[in-house]
Amino acid sequence: MQIKQMKKIPATVITGFLGSGKTTLIRHLLENMANQKIALIINEFGDLGIDGDLLGSCDNPNCSEDDIIELTNGCICCTVADDFIPAIEKILARDERVDHIIIETSGLALPQPLVQAFNWPEIKAQVTINGVITVADAEALANGRFAHDEVQVQNQREADDSLDHISSLHELFEDQLICADMILLNKAELINADKLQALTAEISQEARVSVPVVAISRGIIDPKIILGLDMSAEDDIANRKSHHELEHEAQHESGEPHHHDHDHDDFKSISINLPEITDIEQFQAALAGVIQAHKILRLKGFIAVNDKDMRYIVQAVGPRIEGYFDRMWQFNEVKQTRLVVISGAGFDETLLKAELQQLAAQ
């Protein structure tokens, strides 16, 4: 009797700089994949779990909190053996087989080492990379930047003690493009049609031949487009080499020693709990001033609004703030406001907390 070989589990790798919209995209995918059992691996900065909670709250009964693994020990491509491979093995060891694995890398990650990790024998036999998706901030690129707040990306990089690749933002962005099987120009609604057309042509020149560049808004795209690529990217690693890898090869051939340069500045990520907010519009407007005054790089979290049964999500990248109600508060949850703030270590944490407490009381 011939034994039918079980089909490999497809995995989608989603990469891109901090603030490009990766989490928003994944949330959209989850909300429209309710018929599939999904496992998530999230590589976020810090250990505060906001991204995991944001994604865990999606309206997908087949992706519960138990299906989310958060890797918080630094850039995923630099901790492959210690963090990523055990995470995949944990998913594969479960009794209930998943239909798809989605991996969100940190904004600093080189996709190539992660793709290479899928050739690990135990993984290669059971999982294949459906596709590598690079998400880029169209508005930032149209204005000559690689991210909405390049200082934020740089500070995030310098804060990661596990990071063993110090490239320019341009080189890192090129690496993300070269490895991509699809490139999404997110926030396309923020630039005009002529700029978008020129940007699409420019990005296409930097990507590999025939890689589609797709303009999207607010992370919205048909999941079938993302999840149906069927690229088996791990078998094509030779065409996805990064600057870092090529530099290693050149130095190895020349006999020159290779040194990792680390120049890490202090960087702080704190969590702040606040009471219910009476006027969400007033609070969000005032929050912009606080962000500017304290030079906050990134702010995200949940807001409990008085007389509202739904939880309000707020996210800020630099001065830009976005907010929306995402779901009902659950009966076993404490209805309170919880914000995560990322900034340079020099900011006055006590003063910031006091100002936010004052705003919440208004």
Secondary structure as a PSIPRED ss2 file (coil, helix, strand):
# PSIPRED VFORMAT (PSIPRED V4.0)

   1 M C   1.000  0.000  0.000
   2 Q C   1.000  0.000  0.000
   3 I C   1.000  0.000  0.000
   4 K C   1.000  0.000  0.000
   5 Q C   1.000  0.000  0.000
   6 M C   1.000  0.000  0.000
   7 K C   1.000  0.000  0.000
   8 K C   1.000  0.000  0.000
   9 I E   0.000  0.000  1.000
  10 P E   0.000  0.000  1.000
  11 A E   0.000  0.000  1.000
  12 T E   0.000  0.000  1.000
  13 V E   0.000  0.000  1.000
  14 I E   0.000  0.000  1.000
  15 T E   0.000  0.000  1.000
  16 G C   1.000  0.000  0.000
  17 F C   1.000  0.000  0.000
  18 L C   1.000  0.000  0.000
  19 G C   1.000  0.000  0.000
  20 S C   1.000  0.000  0.000
  21 G C   1.000  0.000  0.000
  22 K H   0.000  1.000  0.000
  23 T H   0.000  1.000  0.000
  24 T H   0.000  1.000  0.000
  25 L H   0.000  1.000  0.000
  26 I H   0.000  1.000  0.000
  27 R H   0.000  1.000  0.000
  28 H H   0.000  1.000  0.000
  29 L H   0.000  1.000  0.000
  30 L H   0.000  1.000  0.000
  31 E H   0.000  1.000  0.000
  32 N C   1.000  0.000  0.000
  33 M C   1.000  0.000  0.000
  34 A C   1.000  0.000  0.000
  35 N C   1.000  0.000  0.000
  36 Q C   1.000  0.000  0.000
  37 K C   1.000  0.000  0.000
  38 I E   0.000  0.000  1.000
  39 A E   0.000  0.000  1.000
  40 L E   0.000  0.000  1.000
  41 I E   0.000  0.000  1.000
  42 I E   0.000  0.000  1.000
  43 N E   0.000  0.000  1.000
  44 E C   1.000  0.000  0.000
  45 F C   1.000  0.000  0.000
  46 G C   1.000  0.000  0.000
  47 D C   1.000  0.000  0.000
  48 L C   1.000  0.000  0.000
  49 G C   1.000  0.000  0.000
  50 I H   0.000  1.000  0.000
  51 D H   0.000  1.000  0.000
  52 G H   0.000  1.000  0.000
  53 D H   0.000  1.000  0.000
  54 L H   0.000  1.000  0.000
  55 L H   0.000  1.000  0.000
  56 G H   0.000  1.000  0.000
  57 S C   1.000  0.000  0.000
  58 C C   1.000  0.000  0.000
  59 D C   1.000  0.000  0.000
  60 N C   1.000  0.000  0.000
  61 P C   1.000  0.000  0.000
  62 N C   1.000  0.000  0.000
  63 C C   1.000  0.000  0.000
  64 S C   1.000  0.000  0.000
  65 E H   0.000  1.000  0.000
  66 D H   0.000  1.000  0.000
  67 D H   0.000  1.000  0.000
  68 I E   0.000  0.000  1.000
  69 I E   0.000  0.000  1.000
  70 E E   0.000  0.000  1.000
  71 L E   0.000  0.000  1.000
  72 T C   1.000  0.000  0.000
  73 N C   1.000  0.000  0.000
  74 G C   1.000  0.000  0.000
  75 C C   1.000  0.000  0.000
  76 I H   0.000  1.000  0.000
  77 C H   0.000  1.000  0.000
  78 C H   0.000  1.000  0.000
  79 T C   1.000  0.000  0.000
  80 V H   0.000  1.000  0.000
  81 A H   0.000  1.000  0.000
  82 D H   0.000  1.000  0.000
  83 D H   0.000  1.000  0.000
  84 F H   0.000  1.000  0.000
  85 I H   0.000  1.000  0.000
  86 P H   0.000  1.000  0.000
  87 A H   0.000  1.000  0.000
  88 I H   0.000  1.000  0.000
  89 E H   0.000  1.000  0.000
  90 K H   0.000  1.000  0.000
  91 I H   0.000  1.000  0.000
  92 L H   0.000  1.000  0.000
  93 A C   1.000  0.000  0.000
  94 R C   1.000  0.000  0.000
  95 D C   1.000  0.000  0.000
  96 E C   1.000  0.000  0.000
  97 R C   1.000  0.000  0.000
  98 V C   1.000  0.000  0.000
  99 D C   1.000  0.000  0.000
 100 H E   0.000  0.000  1.000
 101 I E   0.000  0.000  1.000
 102 I E   0.000  0.000  1.000
 103 I E   0.000  0.000  1.000
 104 E E   0.000  0.000  1.000
 105 T C   1.000  0.000  0.000
 106 S C   1.000  0.000  0.000
 107 G C   1.000  0.000  0.000
 108 L C   1.000  0.000  0.000
 109 A C   1.000  0.000  0.000
 110 L C   1.000  0.000  0.000
 111 P H   0.000  1.000  0.000
 112 Q H   0.000  1.000  0.000
 113 P H   0.000  1.000  0.000
 114 L H   0.000  1.000  0.000
 115 V H   0.000  1.000  0.000
 116 Q H   0.000  1.000  0.000
 117 A H   0.000  1.000  0.000
 118 F C   1.000  0.000  0.000
 119 N C   1.000  0.000  0.000
 120 W C   1.000  0.000  0.000
 121 P H   0.000  1.000  0.000
 122 E H   0.000  1.000  0.000
 123 I H   0.000  1.000  0.000
 124 K H   0.000  1.000  0.000
 125 A C   1.000  0.000  0.000
 126 Q C   1.000  0.000  0.000
 127 V E   0.000  0.000  1.000
 128 T E   0.000  0.000  1.000
 129 I E   0.000  0.000  1.000
 130 N E   0.000  0.000  1.000
 131 G E   0.000  0.000  1.000
 132 V E   0.000  0.000  1.000
 133 I E   0.000  0.000  1.000
 134 T E   0.000  0.000  1.000
 135 V E   0.000  0.000  1.000
 136 A E   0.000  0.000  1.000
 137 D E   0.000  0.000  1.000
 138 A H   0.000  1.000  0.000
 139 E H   0.000  1.000  0.000
 140 A H   0.000  1.000  0.000
 141 L H   0.000  1.000  0.000
 142 A H   0.000  1.000  0.000
 143 N C   1.000  0.000  0.000
 144 G C   1.000  0.000  0.000
 145 R C   1.000  0.000  0.000
 146 F C   1.000  0.000  0.000
 147 A C   1.000  0.000  0.000
 148 H C   1.000  0.000  0.000
 149 D C   1.000  0.000  0.000
 150 E H   0.000  1.000  0.000
 151 V H   0.000  1.000  0.000
 152 Q H   0.000  1.000  0.000
 153 V H   0.000  1.000  0.000
 154 Q H   0.000  1.000  0.000
 155 N H   0.000  1.000  0.000
 156 Q H   0.000  1.000  0.000
 157 R H   0.000  1.000  0.000
 158 E H   0.000  1.000  0.000
 159 A H   0.000  1.000  0.000
 160 D C   1.000  0.000  0.000
 161 D C   1.000  0.000  0.000
 162 S C   1.000  0.000  0.000
 163 L C   1.000  0.000  0.000
 164 D C   1.000  0.000  0.000
 165 H C   1.000  0.000  0.000
 166 I C   1.000  0.000  0.000
 167 S C   1.000  0.000  0.000
 168 S C   1.000  0.000  0.000
 169 L H   0.000  1.000  0.000
 170 H H   0.000  1.000  0.000
 171 E H   0.000  1.000  0.000
 172 L H   0.000  1.000  0.000
 173 F H   0.000  1.000  0.000
 174 E H   0.000  1.000  0.000
 175 D H   0.000  1.000  0.000
 176 Q H   0.000  1.000  0.000
 177 L H   0.000  1.000  0.000
 178 I H   0.000  1.000  0.000
 179 C H   0.000  1.000  0.000
 180 A C   1.000  0.000  0.000
 181 D C   1.000  0.000  0.000
 182 M E   0.000  0.000  1.000
 183 I E   0.000  0.000  1.000
 184 L E   0.000  0.000  1.000
 185 L E   0.000  0.000  1.000
 186 N E   0.000  0.000  1.000
 187 K C   1.000  0.000  0.000
 188 A H   0.000  1.000  0.000
 189 E H   0.000  1.000  0.000
 190 L H   0.000  1.000  0.000
 191 I C   1.000  0.000  0.000
 192 N C   1.000  0.000  0.000
 193 A H   0.000  1.000  0.000
 194 D H   0.000  1.000  0.000
 195 K H   0.000  1.000  0.000
 196 L H   0.000  1.000  0.000
 197 Q H   0.000  1.000  0.000
 198 A H   0.000  1.000  0.000
 199 L H   0.000  1.000  0.000
 200 T H   0.000  1.000  0.000
 201 A H   0.000  1.000  0.000
 202 E H   0.000  1.000  0.000
 203 I H   0.000  1.000  0.000
 204 S H   0.000  1.000  0.000
 205 Q H   0.000  1.000  0.000
 206 E H   0.000  1.000  0.000
 207 A C   1.000  0.000  0.000
 208 R C   1.000  0.000  0.000
 209 V C   1.000  0.000  0.000
 210 S C   1.000  0.000  0.000
 211 V C   1.000  0.000  0.000
 212 P C   1.000  0.000  0.000
 213 V E   0.000  0.000  1.000
 214 V E   0.000  0.000  1.000
 215 A E   0.000  0.000  1.000
 216 I C   1.000  0.000  0.000
 217 S C   1.000  0.000  0.000
 218 R C   1.000  0.000  0.000
 219 G C   1.000  0.000  0.000
 220 I C   1.000  0.000  0.000
 221 I C   1.000  0.000  0.000
 222 D C   1.000  0.000  0.000
 223 P H   0.000  1.000  0.000
 224 K H   0.000  1.000  0.000
 225 I H   0.000  1.000  0.000
 226 I H   0.000  1.000  0.000
 227 L H   0.000  1.000  0.000
 228 G C   1.000  0.000  0.000
 229 L C   1.000  0.000  0.000
 230 D C   1.000  0.000  0.000
 231 M C   1.000  0.000  0.000
 232 S C   1.000  0.000  0.000
 233 A H   0.000  1.000  0.000
 234 E H   0.000  1.000  0.000
 235 D H   0.000  1.000  0.000
 236 D H   0.000  1.000  0.000
 237 I H   0.000  1.000  0.000
 238 A H   0.000  1.000  0.000
 239 N H   0.000  1.000  0.000
 240 R C   1.000  0.000  0.000
 241 K C   1.000  0.000  0.000
 242 S C   1.000  0.000  0.000
 243 H H   0.000  1.000  0.000
 244 H H   0.000  1.000  0.000
 245 E H   0.000  1.000  0.000
 246 L H   0.000  1.000  0.000
 247 E H   0.000  1.000  0.000
 248 H H   0.000  1.000  0.000
 249 E H   0.000  1.000  0.000
 250 A H   0.000  1.000  0.000
 251 Q H   0.000  1.000  0.000
 252 H H   0.000  1.000  0.000
 253 E H   0.000  1.000  0.000
 254 S H   0.000  1.000  0.000
 255 G C   1.000  0.000  0.000
 256 E C   1.000  0.000  0.000
 257 P C   1.000  0.000  0.000
 258 H C   1.000  0.000  0.000
 259 H C   1.000  0.000  0.000
 260 H C   1.000  0.000  0.000
 261 D C   1.000  0.000  0.000
 262 H C   1.000  0.000  0.000
 263 D C   1.000  0.000  0.000
 264 H C   1.000  0.000  0.000
 265 D C   1.000  0.000  0.000
 266 D C   1.000  0.000  0.000
 267 F E   0.000  0.000  1.000
 268 K E   0.000  0.000  1.000
 269 S E   0.000  0.000  1.000
 270 I E   0.000  0.000  1.000
 271 S E   0.000  0.000  1.000
 272 I E   0.000  0.000  1.000
 273 N E   0.000  0.000  1.000
 274 L E   0.000  0.000  1.000
 275 P C   1.000  0.000  0.000
 276 E C   1.000  0.000  0.000
 277 I E   0.000  0.000  1.000
 278 T C   1.000  0.000  0.000
 279 D C   1.000  0.000  0.000
 280 I H   0.000  1.000  0.000
 281 E H   0.000  1.000  0.000
 282 Q H   0.000  1.000  0.000
 283 F H   0.000  1.000  0.000
 284 Q H   0.000  1.000  0.000
 285 A H   0.000  1.000  0.000
 286 A H   0.000  1.000  0.000
 287 L H   0.000  1.000  0.000
 288 A H   0.000  1.000  0.000
 289 G H   0.000  1.000  0.000
 290 V H   0.000  1.000  0.000
 291 I H   0.000  1.000  0.000
 292 Q H   0.000  1.000  0.000
 293 A H   0.000  1.000  0.000
 294 H H   0.000  1.000  0.000
 295 K C   1.000  0.000  0.000
 296 I C   1.000  0.000  0.000
 297 L C   1.000  0.000  0.000
 298 R E   0.000  0.000  1.000
 299 L E   0.000  0.000  1.000
 300 K E   0.000  0.000  1.000
 301 G E   0.000  0.000  1.000
 302 F E   0.000  0.000  1.000
 303 I E   0.000  0.000  1.000
 304 A E   0.000  0.000  1.000
 305 V E   0.000  0.000  1.000
 306 N C   1.000  0.000  0.000
 307 D C   1.000  0.000  0.000
 308 K C   1.000  0.000  0.000
 309 D C   1.000  0.000  0.000
 310 M E   0.000  0.000  1.000
 311 R E   0.000  0.000  1.000
 312 Y E   0.000  0.000  1.000
 313 I E   0.000  0.000  1.000
 314 V E   0.000  0.000  1.000
 315 Q E   0.000  0.000  1.000
 316 A E   0.000  0.000  1.000
 317 V E   0.000  0.000  1.000
 318 G C   1.000  0.000  0.000
 319 P C   1.000  0.000  0.000
 320 R E   0.000  0.000  1.000
 321 I E   0.000  0.000  1.000
 322 E E   0.000  0.000  1.000
 323 G E   0.000  0.000  1.000
 324 Y E   0.000  0.000  1.000
 325 F E   0.000  0.000  1.000
 326 D E   0.000  0.000  1.000
 327 R E   0.000  0.000  1.000
 328 M E   0.000  0.000  1.000
 329 W C   1.000  0.000  0.000
 330 Q C   1.000  0.000  0.000
 331 F C   1.000  0.000  0.000
 332 N C   1.000  0.000  0.000
 333 E C   1.000  0.000  0.000
 334 V C   1.000  0.000  0.000
 335 K C   1.000  0.000  0.000
 336 Q C   1.000  0.000  0.000
 337 T E   0.000  0.000  1.000
 338 R E   0.000  0.000  1.000
 339 L E   0.000  0.000  1.000
 340 V E   0.000  0.000  1.000
 341 V E   0.000  0.000  1.000
 342 I E   0.000  0.000  1.000
 343 S E   0.000  0.000  1.000
 344 G E   0.000  0.000  1.000
 345 A C   1.000  0.000  0.000
 346 G C   1.000  0.000  0.000
 347 F C   1.000  0.000  0.000
 348 D C   1.000  0.000  0.000
 349 E H   0.000  1.000  0.000
 350 T H   0.000  1.000  0.000
 351 L H   0.000  1.000  0.000
 352 L H   0.000  1.000  0.000
 353 K H   0.000  1.000  0.000
 354 A H   0.000  1.000  0.000
 355 E H   0.000  1.000  0.000
 356 L H   0.000  1.000  0.000
 357 Q H   0.000  1.000  0.000
 358 Q H   0.000  1.000  0.000
 359 L H   0.000  1.000  0.000
 360 A H   0.000  1.000  0.000
 361 A H   0.000  1.000  0.000
 362 Q C   1.000  0.000  0.000
